[in-house]
Amino acid sequence: LDLWTYDVIFLDHDLGLDTGIDALDMVMAHSKQRKAIPIMVTGVDRREVIVSAMRAGCGSCRGSGGNSLAASSGHVEAASDQAARSRAPGAIG
């Protein structure tokens, strides 16, 4: 995170000892990554995982139901649009 500034950061929810939410907190707190769009990927389609990721600041969260490149592309585009709207002058949030 210190070396590069990223446009999009994919996070896996299941990281073993930590969760993707822990990693998301690190990304969101990092000064070089404030404009990055975080997208959480999880192998489970559990509503509470997706909701917690979105509340923690993810631009998108996708479960195991859409494992295609087209699905990933759609999530990146949607998250990018959402980030642009939230950063627009006068935006709330």
Residue pairs with C-beta under 8 A, 6 or more apart in sequence:
1 26
1 27
1 30
1 32
1 33
2 30
2 32
4 32
5 32
5 33
5 35
5 36
6 33
6 36
7 35
7 36
7 37
8 36
8 37
8 38
8 39
8 76
8 79
8 80
9 27
9 33
9 36
9 37
9 38
9 39
10 38
10 39
10 41
11 20
11 23
11 24
11 27
11 38
11 39
11 40
11 41
11 58
12 20
12 40
12 41
12 42
13 19
13 20
13 21
13 40
13 41
13 42
13 43
13 44
13 49
13 53
13 61
14 20
14 42
14 43
15 22
15 23
20 40
20 41
20 42
20 53
21 52
21 53
21 56
24 38
24 40
24 53
24 56
24 57
24 58
25 56
27 33
27 36
27 38
28 34
28 38
28 56
28 57
35 83
35 87
37 59
37 76
37 79
37 80
37 83
38 57
38 58
38 59
39 58
39 59
39 60
39 61
39 62
39 75
39 76
39 79
40 50
40 53
40 58
40 60
40 61
40 62
41 61
41 62
42 49
42 50
42 53
42 61
42 62
42 63
42 64
43 63
43 64
44 63
44 64
45 63
45 64
45 65
46 63
49 61
49 63
50 61
50 63
53 61
54 60
54 61
58 79
59 78
59 79
59 80
59 82
59 83
60 75
60 76
60 78
60 79
60 82
62 71
62 72
62 75
66 72
66 75
85 91
86 93
